[in-house]
């Protein structure tokens, strides 16, 4: 199979880690295009991304993760899309290859990457809510509503998992050994990090309730 593959990295104030994520992605030689969407960052994230000569879109204000992902998709025509968070720590080329292989080989319509053996707290969070992982590959044609993805904010991953349920997609779980990410409390300080985390949970909860989703249906989709 010879299809174009694009990497989309939504980023908000991730200057400390964005460079490492891009560098590993470039070394993998798997992407026709890498698109970074800096979602109103104020810390030099966009400038850092430009150092790696990738397509970089700097939004003038923070619109939310769903909007950043949507804008990324609209700025590439590739058939296979891989989303990676910008705050990953210890990303390796094999992680990227393992996420893309199920689609490249035609085994799955979507793959979802789960942290394993990185840090216990981030591992546990993903075991509890695997449907919220930001590391996933999918075919662009599966996204049937850019408007819903755009407006989902931190519910973006819930929207993608909901698509898998509605369309009865083949979804493959991929364990990403040794991978973790910087927690909000580490990036923004304890108080601001907690506030940011609560805001994220609230947006996820609103999307969850608005769409009448259930924990069982979401969790059972990612096998």
C-alpha positions in Angstrom: 0.0 0.0 0.0 1.4 3.3 -1.0 -0.6 6.1 0.7 0.4 9.5 1.9 0.7 9.8 5.7 0.6 13.0 7.6 1.5 13.8 11.2 -0.6 16.4 13.0 0.7 17.8 16.3 -1.7 20.1 18.2 0.3 22.1 20.7 -0.4 24.7 23.4 2.7 26.1 25.2 4.9 23.0 24.6 8.2 24.6 23.7 10.1 22.2 26.1 9.0 19.0 24.2 7.8 19.9 20.7 11.3 19.8 19.2 11.9 16.2 20.4 8.6 15.0 19.1 9.2 16.5 15.6 12.8 15.3 15.5 11.8 11.7 16.2 9.0 11.9 13.7 11.3 13.1 11.0 13.8 10.4 11.7 11.1 7.8 11.2 10.8 8.7 7.5 7.2 7.7 7.5 5.5 11.0 6.8 4.9 12.9 3.6 4.0 15.9 5.8 4.3 17.1 9.4 1.8 19.8 10.5 2.2 21.6 13.8 -0.8 23.7 15.0 0.2 26.0 17.8 -3.1 26.8 19.5 -2.4 30.3 20.7 0.9 29.4 22.4 2.7 32.2 24.1 6.0 30.4 24.9 7.7 30.1 21.5 6.2 26.8 20.5 5.6 27.9 16.9 9.1 29.4 16.6 10.6 26.1 17.9 8.6 24.1 15.4 9.8 26.3 12.5 13.4 25.4 13.4 12.6 21.9 12.1 11.2 23.1 8.7 7.8 21.6 9.1 4.4 23.2 8.2 3.6 25.3 11.2 0.3 27.1 11.8 0.3 29.7 14.6 -3.3 30.5 15.7 -3.6 34.0 17.2 -5.6 32.7 20.2 -6.4 29.5 22.0 -9.3 27.7 20.3 -9.1 24.3 21.9 -7.6 21.0 21.0 -10.4 19.9 18.7 -10.1 23.1 16.7 -6.3 22.7 16.4 -6.8 19.1 15.2 -9.4 20.2 12.6 -7.2 22.9 11.3 -4.3 20.4 11.0 -6.5 18.0 9.0 -7.6 20.8 6.7 -4.0 21.6 5.9 -3.1 18.2 4.5 -4.6 15.9 1.9 -2.9 12.8 3.2 -5.2 9.7 3.5 -3.7 8.4 6.8 -3.5 10.8 9.7 -1.5 10.3 12.8 -2.2 12.6 15.8 0.5 12.9 18.5 0.5 15.2 21.5 3.2 17.8 21.7 4.2 17.0 25.4 5.4 13.4 24.9 8.5 12.3 26.7 10.8 9.5 25.5 9.1 9.1 22.1 10.8 6.6 19.8 10.6 5.8 16.1 9.2 2.4 17.0 6.2 4.0 18.7 5.3 5.8 15.5 5.8 2.7 13.4 3.7 0.6 15.7 0.9 3.1 15.6 0.8 3.3 11.8 1.4 -0.4 11.0 -2.3 -1.5 11.6 -3.5 1.0 9.0 -0.7 0.4 6.6 -1.2 -3.3 6.6 -5.0 -2.9 6.4 -5.7 -4.6 9.8 -7.5 -1.6 11.3 -9.3 1.6 10.5 -7.9 3.3 13.6 -5.2 2.6 16.1 -5.0 4.0 19.7 -1.7 4.2 21.5 -1.6 3.6 25.3 1.3 4.5 27.6 3.0 1.5 29.1 6.0 1.3 31.4 6.6 5.1 31.3 5.3 6.4 34.6 2.8 4.7 36.8 0.4 7.7 37.1 0.2 8.3 33.3 0.0 4.5 32.6 -2.9 4.2 35.1 -4.8 7.1 33.6 -4.7 5.5 30.2 -5.7 2.1 31.5 -8.7 3.8 33.2 -9.7 5.8 30.1 -8.1 4.4 27.0 -10.6 6.3 24.8 -9.0 9.6 25.8 -5.6 8.9 24.3 -4.2 11.6 22.0 -1.9 9.2 20.2 -3.9 7.7 17.4 -3.9 7.0 13.7 -7.0 6.9 11.4 -8.1 7.4 7.9 -9.2 10.9 7.2 -12.4 9.8 5.5 -13.7 8.6 8.8 -14.1 12.1 10.1 -17.7 13.0 9.1 -18.0 16.3 10.8 -15.2 18.8 11.0 -17.6 21.1 12.9 -18.1 18.6 15.7 -14.4 17.9 16.0 -13.7 21.6 16.0 -16.2 22.3 18.8 -15.3 19.3 20.9 -12.3 21.0 22.5 -10.8 18.5 25.0 -13.5 16.1 24.0 -11.7 15.6 20.6 -10.6 12.1 21.5 -14.1 11.2 22.6 -15.4 12.4 19.2 -13.0 10.1 17.4 -13.9 7.1 19.7 -17.6 7.9 19.1 -16.9 7.6 15.4 -15.4 4.2 15.9 -18.6 3.1 17.7 -21.0 4.6 15.2 -19.2 3.3 12.1 -18.3 -0.1 13.7 -14.6 0.5 12.9 -11.8 -1.9 13.5 -9.8 -0.3 16.2 -6.4 -1.7 17.4 -4.9 -1.0 20.7 -1.1 -0.3 20.6 1.0 -0.3 23.8 3.7 2.4 23.6 6.4 1.0 25.9 8.4 3.6 27.9 6.4 6.5 26.6 4.8 9.2 28.9 4.1 12.9 28.8 4.6 16.0 30.9 1.7 16.5 33.3 -0.1 19.8 33.5 1.2 20.4 37.0 4.8 20.0 35.8 4.2 22.4 32.9 2.3 25.1 34.6 2.9 24.8 38.3 0.7 23.0 40.8 -2.2 25.5 41.1 -2.4 26.5 37.4 -1.9 22.8 36.5 -4.8 21.7 38.7 -7.0 24.4 37.2 -6.1 23.4 33.7 -6.7 19.7 34.5 -10.2 20.5 35.9 -11.0 22.5 32.9 -10.0 19.6 30.7 -12.1 17.2 32.7 -15.1 19.5 32.6 -15.0 19.8 28.8 -14.6 16.0 28.5 -17.6 15.5 30.8 -19.8 17.9 28.9 -19.1 16.1 25.6 -19.6 12.8 27.3 -23.1 13.8 28.6 -24.1 15.8 25.5 -23.6 12.7 23.4 -25.1 10.1 25.8 -21.9 8.1 25.8 -21.2 5.2 28.2 -17.9 4.1 29.8 -18.5 0.5 28.7 -19.2 1.3 25.1 -16.2 3.6 24.8 -13.8 1.3 26.6 -14.9 -1.8 24.7 -14.3 -0.1 21.4 -10.5 -0.1 21.9 -9.5 -3.7 21.9 
